[in-house]
Amino acid sequence: MSVYRVTEIIGTSKTSWEDAAKEALSAAAGSLRDLRVAEVVELDITLGAKGEVESYRSRLRVSFKYEKE
């Protein structure tokens, strides 16, 4: 029997939502083991004072195996 935990992470990129998602997953993989599924739940853009795109943000819901101690 396996148990999985689900958490949300947000990645940012100056170039695209895809790069933002990859950045978030890369960072998560550095501290979470046994990642299983990533689901994009929200995409947004941060804007500068004149309405220009500053960055793309991808919010992901990821699941990973919960380890019993």
RAJO-V83784 format. One record per residue. N is the residue number from 1. PHI is phi in whole degrees, -180 to 180 (NA if undefined). PSI is psi in radians with two decimals (999 if undefined). Layout:
n-><N & N>
phi-><PHI & PHI>
psi-><PSI & PSI>
//
This chain:
n-><1 & 2 & 3 & 4 & 5 & 6 & 7 & 8 & 9 & 10 & 11 & 12 & 13 & 14 & 15 & 16 & 17 & 18 & 19 & 20 & 21 & 22 & 23 & 24 & 25 & 26 & 27 & 28 & 29 & 30 & 31 & 32 & 33 & 34 & 35 & 36 & 37 & 38 & 39 & 40 & 41 & 42 & 43 & 44 & 45 & 46 & 47 & 48 & 49 & 50 & 51 & 52 & 53 & 54 & 55 & 56 & 57 & 58 & 59 & 60 & 61 & 62 & 63 & 64 & 65 & 66 & 67 & 68 & 69>
phi-><NA & -122 & -126 & -122 & -105 & -120 & -141 & -105 & -131 & -129 & -113 & -127 & -154 & -84 & -109 & -166 & -68 & -61 & -64 & -63 & -65 & -63 & -62 & -63 & -68 & -62 & -66 & -64 & -65 & -73 & -125 & -110 & -99 & 62 & -61 & -116 & -139 & -126 & -125 & -75 & -110 & -162 & -124 & -149 & -131 & -93 & -116 & -85 & -60 & -101 & 86 & -79 & -70 & -97 & -160 & -100 & -126 & -118 & -102 & -123 & -106 & -118 & -119 & -145 & -69 & -84 & -100 & -81 & -91>
psi-><2.39 & 2.63 & 2.40 & 2.53 & 2.56 & 2.33 & 2.79 & 2.46 & 2.72 & 2.26 & 2.67 & 2.68 & 2.61 & -0.20 & -0.68 & 2.86 & -0.64 & -0.79 & -0.62 & -0.75 & -0.75 & -0.70 & -0.76 & -0.78 & -0.67 & -0.77 & -0.75 & -0.68 & -0.38 & -0.39 & -0.30 & 2.31 & 2.65 & 0.79 & 2.45 & -0.90 & 2.46 & 2.28 & 2.18 & 2.13 & -0.33 & 2.47 & 2.36 & 3.05 & 2.38 & 2.46 & 2.61 & -3.12 & -0.50 & 0.22 & 0.11 & 2.64 & 2.16 & -0.76 & 2.74 & 2.45 & 2.33 & 2.18 & 2.21 & 2.57 & 2.09 & 2.58 & 2.54 & 2.70 & 2.27 & 2.17 & 2.24 & 2.49 & 999>
//
